[in-house]
């Protein structure tokens, strides 16, 4: 029994040392990679912005435009929906990328000097200079037609006295037109990504407008109700009806403001 107890104690101590070593290794690895294994608490939500600009004498005075502007600027869903519009616009621009023209150009310069190895060479040390210029243009049209052209010019100059033409210039011009007859033939297969991206952009804008309307809708009735309560009934109501006179109320709208009392604590 005593031997068994000693054996169990040794095993437990060995496991504890291994676990501590692994924990140290993991912390070192986390510091090395810059990744922490401990989950950070979420950041607190930001306080509403822009309210302090409308405080006067301890009261919050807001017009309808101020209410709408503050409601939209402090709403997270509005920012998310507006980012979806930007993503859709980027996708639309990306879908036009395959039809963008491509221009390429290049220039190379090479000089070589070598001693004469035969008696028929026109210089003791042969000096040769070669220069090459390349220009290219390529574009794919929405009909599927691909057009490519390239221009190459080479110039060779040497100090060889036996050379008849010095410097010598050679040019090359090429054209290539490719038109698919089955796959990607016509306007619709090539314009389909553009149409899809455009519809996605319109959908993102509609979702954004709906989100804005859902935010503004609860603000306007409350605003009208407060203005109606602050205005005398004879001015706002017709003599023969209990409904508010919306024309008269709308005409006096710019002069009306909402006033909220702010509760302050010492």
N, C-alpha and C positions, 0 to 999 in steps of 0.2 A: 504493500500500500504506500509506503513511504517513497519507494522508487516511482510509482505511478504519479504521486502528487508532484514530485520534482519534475517529471516528464511533462505533466500538464502545465506547470508554471513556466518551463522553458518554451513550450509551444506558444503560450499566450504572450509572453514577452517578445518572442520573435515576430508574431503577428502585429503587435503594437508598434514595434520598430519599423516594420514594413509599411504600415499604414501612414505613420508620420513621415517616412521618407517619400512616399508617393504624394502626400499632401504638399510637402515642400517642393517636389518636382513639378507638381501641377501649378503651384503658385508662381514658380520661376517661369514656367512655360507661359502662363497667362501674362506675366509682366513682359516677357520677350515678344509675344505676339500682340500685346496691347488689348487683349480680350479678357474681360473680367468674368469669373464664374458666378459672382454674386449679382443678383438682379437688382438694378437700381429702382428706387421708388419713382413713380410717375411724377412728372413736373406739374406743379399746381397750375390751374387754369388762370389765364391772365384776367385782370380786372377790366371792366368795361372802359373803353377809351373814349375821350372826348366829352365826358360829362362835366368836368370841371370848367370847361370853357363857357358853359351856359349857366353858371351859378351866379346869382346876383342877390346880395343881402340875405344869404342863407337859403335861397329858394332856387329851384331848378326851373328855368324858363325855356320852353321849347316850342318852336313853331312846327307846322306839319313837315316842312322840308327837313328840319333838324331831327325830328323823330324818325323819319324814313332813313336819313343818312346815318344816324347812329345805329339804327336797327340793322342796316345792311353792313356797316363797317365792323360791327361786333358779332357777326354771325359766322360761325365756322363753316356751315354748309355752303354759304355763298362762295367762300374762297375755294372750297373743294370743287364745286360745280364750275367755277370760272377756270380752274386749272384743267378740267376736262375739255373746255373749249380750246385752250392752248394746245393740249395734246392732239385734238382733232385737227387743228390748223397745221400742226407739224406733220401729221400723217398726210394731209392733203398736199402739202408742199413736197413731201417725200414721194408721193405717187406721181408727181410730175417730173421727178428726177431722171427717170429713164429716157425722157424725151429731151433732156438738156443737151445742147451741143458740146462737143469735146474738141479742144484744140491742143495739139502737142507740138513741141519744137525742141530742137536739139542742135548742139554744135560740138564738134570734136577737132582737136588740133594735135598733130603728131609730127615730130621732127626726128629724123634719124641720120646719124653720121657713121660712115664706115669707110675704112681704107680701101683703095683700089686693089683688086685681086687679079685683074687682067690688064693687058696693055691697051685694049680697045676702049677703056673707060675714059671719059673726058675730063677727069679731075683726079688728083692724087688722093684726096679725101672727099668722098661722095657725100654731099649734104642734100637731103631730100625732105621737103616739107609738104605734108598732106593735110588738107582741111576739108571737113564735111559738114554740111548744113542740112537739116531735115525739118520739114514742116508737114503737119497732118491735121486733118479735120474729119470728124465723124459725128453723125447724128442719126437717131432713129425717130421716124415720124409716127403719128398716131394711126396711120394706115398699115403699120408694120414694115414699111420700107426703110431699109438701112442704107445710108449713103456714106461712103468713105473715100477720101482722096489724100494723096501724099505727094510731096515734092522733095527731091533730093538733089543736092548740088555738091560736087566734089572738085576741089582745086589741088593740083599737083605742081610743085615748083622744085627745081633742082639746079645745081651748079654744073651739071654735065654739059660740056661744050658741044657734045655730039647730039644733044637733044634738039630736034627740029622745032618743036612747039614748046615753049617754056614761058610762062606757066600754061598748063593744060587744064581745061575746065570741062567737066561732064555733068549733065543734068538728066534727071529722070522724073517724069510726071505720070501718076497712076490714078485711075478712077475705078470704083467698084460700087455697084448698086445691087442690093439683095432684096427680093420681095418674096415672102412666104406665100405659098399657094393654098395650104391646108391649115396648119396650126398658126395661130396669131394672124390670120388674114382678115382684114377689114377693120372698121373703126371700133365696133363693140368689144371684141376681145381685148383690145389694147387700152380702151378707155374705161373698162369695167372697174379697175382699181380706183380711178379718179372719181367715178360716179359713186362708188361705195364710200370713199373718204368724204365726199361732199355731203352725202346723206348723213353720215355720222356727225359731221360738223353741224348740220341743221338740227339734228336730234339733240346734240349737246347744248346748242343755243336755246332750243325749246325747253329743255329741262331747267336751264338756268333762268329763263324768263318765268317758268312756273314756280320755281323756288322764290324768286323775287316777289311775285304776286302773292304767294302764300304768306310772306313776311309782311307785306304792306297791307294786305286785306284786314288783319285784326287791328291795325293802327288807325285806319281811316274812320270806321264807325265810332271808336272811342273818342276820336278827335271831334267828330261832329256832335256827339252826345254832350261832350264837355262844353263845346261852344254854344250849343242850344241851351244848356242849363245856365250859362253865364249871360245869355242875352234875354231881354225882356220878352215875354210871350206875345204881346201885341205886335212887335216888329217881326217876329219870326213866323207867326201863324196867320193864315188867312182868316177873315172873320167867319166864313161859312164852312170851315174845315178844321179838323184837329191836326192835320198833317203839317209839318214844318214847311216854311217858304224857302225852298232850297235856292232859288235865284237870289233872293235877298241875302241869304246866308252866304252864298258864294261871293256876292259883291263885297261883303264886309269881311271876307276871309283874310286878306293880307293884314288887317289890323288886329287880328285875334291871336293870342298866344296862350299856351298852356303854362300854368304855374304850379309847381309842386313844392311843398315845404320839405326842407331837408332836416332830418332829426340828427342833431349833433350831440355827442357825449363828451363830457369833460375828461 
